[in-house]
Amino acid sequence: PFTMPALITPAQAADEIHDLSCRLRELAYHDELTGLLNRRAVMERAQSLLALCGRQGSPVSLLMIDIDHFKRVNDRHGHAAGDQVLCLVGETLRDNLRDSDLLGRIGGEEFLAVLPDTSEEGALILAECLRSRVSRQVVGLGGDEDTVTISLGIASISGRSGSGVPLSDSLRRADEALYRAKREGRNCTICAGTPLPQEHGQGRPGEVLLQRAGHPVL
């Protein structure tokens, strides 16, 4: 028998439209796999955050983060294993950042974190904490258990620099530092413009006491 469709009130229709709009906005600004901000969203917010820190005269640091040997994971164990690694790394990074920090997946196996009110020294301490915590995670890959490591490049802007430093320049410096970290053996952190220690290449030994407010302490 024919059944008349249920009628909805204007208020119900407005609620459904609002819910749909929220879901579409979520999809537009977040990476579907990891749930982190996508490239477009993190870049837009990073630009605003750099401008705000510049006006306030406070430092800000960028972390460019790359999963080491990620292509090898995909080639050996398949893309499902690669997705698992991306989610694990993304979750570990997110769990060890403050609510005020930005974190996004900007492409492939690369992530970007933007840290307001954070000097180069503070960013280095945090980066080493992130690197250490990711390396402790055990992931099952094709029936085998393995660990994952990351390399990080840091670019910092002092509060004295004001709002005149473009995001593109900071991203370039962080990316160059990341490239140096990969070139020097991976699983380590490099600050833009800082010379490499002679023994560098295997990361900083031991655990780092994290002193920055808002982060758990090792």
Phi, psi and chi 1 to 4 in degrees:
 res  aa     phi    psi   chi1   chi2   chi3   chi4
   1 PRO       -  151.0   24.1  -32.9      -      -
   2 PHE   -73.8  133.0  176.5   75.7      -      -
   3 THR  -119.9  127.2  -57.5      -      -      -
   4 MET   -68.7  132.7  -72.6  -69.8  -68.5      -
   5 PRO   -63.2  144.8   23.7  -33.2      -      -
   6 ALA   -67.0  136.6      -      -      -      -
   7 LEU   -86.8  144.5  -61.7  177.1      -      -
   8 ILE  -113.0  151.2   62.5  173.2      -      -
   9 THR   -79.9  160.8   66.0      -      -      -
  10 PRO   -55.8  -35.6  -27.3   35.5      -      -
  11 ALA   -67.1  -40.6      -      -      -      -
  12 GLN   -65.6  -40.3  -69.8  172.9  -38.3      -
  13 ALA   -62.5  -40.8      -      -      -      -
  14 ALA   -64.5  -39.3      -      -      -      -
  15 ASP   -64.1  -42.1  -72.3  -18.2      -      -
  16 GLU   -65.7  -40.6  -69.7 -170.5    8.3      -
  17 ILE   -63.5  -41.3  -67.7  172.2      -      -
  18 HIS   -63.4  -44.2  174.4   73.8      -      -
  19 ASP   -62.9  -42.0  -69.2  -16.9      -      -
  20 LEU   -63.8  -41.5  177.8   59.4      -      -
  21 SER   -61.8  -40.3  176.3      -      -      -
  22 CYS   -65.0  -40.8  -70.5      -      -      -
  23 ARG   -66.6  -40.5  -71.2 -162.7  -66.3  -89.7
  24 LEU   -65.6  -39.5  -69.6  174.1      -      -
  25 ARG   -64.5  -38.9 -170.0  179.5  -58.4  111.8
  26 GLU   -61.8  -44.0 -178.3   78.6    9.8      -
  27 LEU   -66.8  -34.9  -69.1  173.3      -      -
  28 ALA   -71.9  -26.7      -      -      -      -
  29 TYR  -113.6   -0.7  -75.2   95.4      -      -
  30 HIS  -127.2  145.7  -71.7   81.2      -      -
  31 ASP   -70.4  126.6  175.7   55.5      -      -
  32 GLU   -63.7  -34.8 -176.3  177.0    3.1      -
  33 LEU   -76.6  -52.0  177.7   63.8      -      -
  34 THR   -94.8  -18.6   62.8      -      -      -
  35 GLY    80.9   -0.8      -      -      -      -
  36 LEU   -79.2  169.4  -58.1  177.7      -      -
  37 LEU   -58.2  143.2  -67.0  173.2      -      -
  38 ASN   -86.0  179.8   59.5   25.1      -      -
  39 ARG   -59.3  -47.1 -178.5 -177.8 -177.1   89.4
  40 ARG   -59.5  -46.6  171.4 -170.9  172.6 -173.0
  41 ALA   -67.7  -45.0      -      -      -      -
  42 VAL   -69.1  -33.7   75.6      -      -      -
  43 MET   -67.8  -42.3  -67.4  -59.7  179.1      -
  44 GLU   -62.5  -45.5  -72.2  179.6   -1.7      -
  45 ARG   -72.7  -33.0  -61.5 -176.5 -170.5 -173.9
  46 ALA   -64.2  -40.6      -      -      -      -
  47 GLN   -60.4  -43.4 -173.7   68.7   65.4      -
  48 SER   -66.8  -38.2  -60.9      -      -      -
  49 LEU   -69.0  -39.6 -170.1   54.7      -      -
  50 LEU   -62.8  -40.9 -100.5   66.3      -      -
  51 ALA   -65.1  -40.6      -      -      -      -
  52 LEU   -64.7  -45.2  175.7   62.4      -      -
  53 CYS   -63.6  -35.3  -71.0      -      -      -
  54 GLY   -64.4  -43.0      -      -      -      -
  55 ARG   -66.6  -33.6  -69.5 -166.8  -61.5  -89.7
  56 GLN   -84.1  -11.3  -65.6  177.2  -19.7      -
  57 GLY    71.4   28.9      -      -      -      -
  58 SER  -108.4  150.7   58.1      -      -      -
  59 PRO   -73.3  158.9   28.0  -34.9      -      -
  60 VAL  -147.3  144.0   58.5      -      -      -
  61 SER  -129.3  146.3  -66.9      -      -      -
  62 LEU  -112.9  135.3  -81.3   65.4      -      -
  63 LEU  -113.7  119.6  -55.9 -176.8      -      -
  64 MET   -97.3  124.8 -163.7   74.9   77.7      -
  65 ILE  -125.5  132.9  -53.8  159.5      -      -
  66 ASP  -134.5  135.2 -170.9   85.8      -      -
  67 ILE   -76.7  127.4  -58.6  174.3      -      -
  68 ASP   -72.3  138.0  -63.2  -31.9      -      -
  69 HIS    55.1   36.7  -57.0  -62.7      -      -
  70 PHE   -66.7  -37.1 -176.7   73.2      -      -
  71 LYS   -60.3  -35.4 -176.0  177.1 -176.8  -60.6
  72 ARG   -62.9  -37.9 -175.4 -174.4  -57.9  171.7
  73 VAL   -62.2  -47.5  173.2      -      -      -
  74 ASN   -62.9  -42.7  -81.3  -27.0      -      -
  75 ASP   -66.9  -39.1  -69.0  -15.2      -      -
  76 ARG   -85.1  -36.7  -69.7 -176.8  177.7  178.9
  77 HIS  -119.8   -6.3  -54.9  -71.4      -      -
  78 GLY    96.0  165.9      -      -      -      -
  79 HIS   -71.3  -25.3  -70.2  -77.9      -      -
  80 ALA   -64.2  -39.7      -      -      -      -
  81 ALA   -66.6  -38.8      -      -      -      -
  82 GLY   -61.4  -41.2      -      -      -      -
  83 ASP   -62.4  -38.9  -70.9   -9.9      -      -
  84 GLN   -62.3  -41.4 -177.3 -177.4   -4.9      -
  85 VAL   -65.7  -43.3  168.6      -      -      -
  86 LEU   -59.5  -43.8  -74.3  168.0      -      -
  87 CYS   -66.7  -40.1  -69.7      -      -      -
  88 LEU   -63.9  -46.8  176.5   66.5      -      -
  89 VAL   -65.4  -44.9  171.5      -      -      -
  90 GLY   -59.4  -42.1      -      -      -      -
  91 GLU   -66.3  -41.3 -178.7  179.0   -1.3      -
  92 THR   -64.2  -42.7  -56.6      -      -      -
  93 LEU   -62.7  -47.9  -62.7  175.0      -      -
  94 ARG   -61.6  -40.6 -179.3  178.4   56.8 -136.2
  95 ASP   -68.4  -16.0  -71.0  -12.4      -      -
  96 ASN  -114.2   17.7  -71.6  -80.7      -      -
  97 LEU  -114.2  158.2  -67.6  174.6      -      -
  98 ARG   -78.1  162.4  -57.5  167.3  -60.5 -178.3
  99 ASP   -62.7  -28.6  -69.1  -19.5      -      -
 100 SER   -79.7  -12.6   58.2      -      -      -
 101 ASP   -81.6  151.3  -62.6  -31.5      -      -
 102 LEU   -99.7  143.0  -68.0  178.6      -      -
 103 LEU  -143.8  130.1  175.7   64.7      -      -
 104 GLY  -146.8  157.0      -      -      -      -
 105 ARG   -94.4  118.2  179.6 -176.7  172.4 -154.7
 106 ILE  -103.9    3.4   58.4  174.4      -      -
 107 GLY   148.2  131.9      -      -      -      -
 108 GLY    56.8 -121.3      -      -      -      -
 109 GLU  -104.0   22.6   66.6  -87.6   28.7      -
 110 GLU  -111.7  138.2 -160.4  163.4   68.8      -
 111 PHE  -125.7  156.5  -58.5   82.3      -      -
 112 LEU  -129.7  130.3  171.9   67.3      -      -
 113 ALA  -118.4  136.5      -      -      -      -
 114 VAL  -118.5  123.6 -174.8      -      -      -
 115 LEU  -116.6  100.7  -43.0  174.0      -      -
 116 PRO   -71.1  154.8   27.0  -34.6      -      -
 117 ASP    56.2   38.3  -57.9  -50.1      -      -
 118 THR  -134.4  120.1  -54.0      -      -      -
 119 SER   -78.0  174.5   64.5      -      -      -
 120 GLU   -60.6  -40.4 -178.4 -179.3  -82.9      -
 121 GLU   -62.4  -45.4 -179.7 -178.1    6.2      -
 122 GLY   -65.2  -37.7      -      -      -      -
 123 ALA   -66.0  -37.4      -      -      -      -
 124 LEU   -65.7  -41.9  178.5   58.3      -      -
 125 ILE   -61.5  -45.6  -67.8  172.6      -      -
 126 LEU   -64.9  -44.2  173.4   61.6      -      -
 127 ALA   -58.0  -41.5      -      -      -      -
 128 GLU   -68.9  -33.3  -75.0  -64.0  -76.3      -
 129 CYS   -63.9  -45.8  173.8      -      -      -
 130 LEU   -61.5  -45.4  -64.1  174.3      -      -
 131 ARG   -60.6  -43.2 -172.7 -178.1   64.2   79.4
 132 SER   -64.7  -43.7  173.7      -      -      -
 133 ARG   -71.1  -36.0  -66.0 -162.8  169.8 -175.2
 134 VAL   -64.7  -41.3  167.9      -      -      -
 135 SER   -67.3  -18.7   68.5      -      -      -
 136 ARG   -84.8  -13.5  -64.9 -176.7 -154.4  168.7
 137 GLN   -74.0  134.2  -59.1  -67.1  -33.0      -
 138 VAL  -106.5  128.1  177.0      -      -      -
 139 VAL  -122.5  139.1   58.8      -      -      -
 140 GLY   -83.8  121.3      -      -      -      -
 141 LEU  -124.6  107.2  -61.6  174.5      -      -
 142 GLY    59.1   37.5      -      -      -      -
 143 GLY    89.0  -12.0      -      -      -      -
 144 ASP  -105.9  154.3  -60.4  -36.8      -      -
 145 GLU  -101.9  137.7  -70.9 -171.3  -16.9      -
 146 ASP  -148.1  169.6 -154.8  -10.9      -      -
 147 THR  -111.6  162.8   55.9      -      -      -
 148 VAL  -124.8  143.7  177.8      -      -      -
 149 THR  -125.4  161.5   62.1      -      -      -
 150 ILE  -130.7  155.4   56.6  175.1      -      -
 151 SER  -115.2  147.7  -61.4      -      -      -
 152 LEU  -135.5  141.9  -56.2   96.1      -      -
 153 GLY  -121.3  136.4      -      -      -      -
 154 ILE  -117.1  134.6  -60.8  174.4      -      -
 155 ALA  -129.5  125.8      -      -      -      -
 156 SER  -118.7  149.2  -61.6      -      -      -
 157 ILE  -121.6  123.4  -55.0  170.1      -      -
 158 SER   -75.2  158.3   70.5      -      -      -
 159 GLY   -62.5  -23.9      -      -      -      -
 160 ARG   -74.7  -14.7  -63.7 -175.0  -58.7  -85.2
 161 SER   -73.6  -17.7  -61.0      -      -      -
 162 GLY    70.7 -163.1      -      -      -      -
 163 SER   -95.4   14.8   56.7      -      -      -
 164 GLY   -89.0   -0.8      -      -      -      -
 165 VAL   -89.0  115.3  179.6      -      -      -
 166 PRO   -71.6  151.4   25.0  -31.7      -      -
 167 LEU   -59.5  -38.8  174.6   62.2      -      -
 168 SER   -60.0  -37.0   58.0      -      -      -
 169 ASP   -67.9  -42.8 -179.8   67.6      -      -
 170 SER   -66.2  -39.0  -61.2      -      -      -
 171 LEU   -63.8  -40.5  -71.3  170.8      -      -
 172 ARG   -62.7  -44.1  175.9 -172.9   56.3   77.7
 173 ARG   -64.5  -42.3  -67.4  171.0   56.5 -127.8
 174 ALA   -65.2  -38.2      -      -      -      -
 175 ASP   -67.7  -39.3 -164.0   53.9      -      -
 176 GLU   -64.7  -39.4  -70.4  173.5   -7.2      -
 177 ALA   -64.7  -40.3      -      -      -      -
 178 LEU   -62.6  -42.0  172.4   62.1      -      -
 179 TYR   -60.5  -39.3  176.3   76.4      -      -
 180 ARG   -64.3  -40.0  -71.3  175.6   61.1 -166.1
 181 ALA   -62.4  -40.2      -      -      -      -
 182 LYS   -67.4  -40.4  -55.4  -68.6  -91.7 -171.2
 183 ARG   -68.4  -30.3 -171.3  179.3   60.9 -160.9
 184 GLU   -89.4   11.6  -67.8  -61.0  -39.7      -
 185 GLY   121.5   -1.6      -      -      -      -
 186 ARG    65.9  176.4  -61.9  179.9  172.0   85.0
 187 ASN    52.7   46.2 -169.6   23.2      -      -
 188 CYS  -155.9  171.9   61.7      -      -      -
 189 THR  -121.9  134.9  -57.6      -      -      -
 190 ILE  -125.6  133.2  -64.4  -68.6      -      -
 191 CYS   -92.8  136.9  -65.7      -      -      -
 192 ALA   -59.8  129.9      -      -      -      -
 193 GLY    84.2    2.5      -      -      -      -
 194 THR  -104.4  138.8   55.4      -      -      -
 195 PRO   -69.6  152.4   25.7  -33.6      -      -
 196 LEU   -81.3  133.9  -71.4  169.7      -      -
 197 PRO   -63.5  152.4  -19.0   30.0      -      -
 198 GLN   -60.3  -33.2  -68.0 -178.6   -6.5      -
 199 GLU   -89.9    5.0  -60.7   83.3    8.9      -
 200 HIS   -66.5  157.1 -151.4   93.1      -      -
 201 GLY   137.3  -25.2      -      -      -      -
 202 GLN  -114.2   15.7  -61.1  -58.4  -41.1      -
 203 GLY    82.1  171.7      -      -      -      -
 204 ARG   -79.9  130.2  -63.6  164.8   65.3   91.1
 205 PRO   -73.0  150.5   27.4  -34.2      -      -
 206 GLY    77.2 -178.9      -      -      -      -
 207 GLU   -92.6  156.5  -66.1 -177.0  -19.2      -
 208 VAL  -109.7  131.7  177.0      -      -      -
 209 LEU   -77.5  112.7  176.8   62.1      -      -
 210 LEU   -85.2  118.0 -172.0   59.1      -      -
 211 GLN  -107.4   -6.7  -61.5  173.6  -30.1      -
 212 ARG   -72.0  134.8 -128.7  166.0   40.9  100.2
 213 ALA   -62.8  140.8      -      -      -      -
 214 GLY    93.7   -4.2      -      -      -      -
 215 HIS  -114.9  146.3  -71.0  -77.9      -      -
 216 PRO   -65.5  151.5   23.0  -32.6      -      -
 217 VAL  -100.9  133.5  176.0      -      -      -
 218 LEU   -68.2      -  -72.8  174.7      -      -
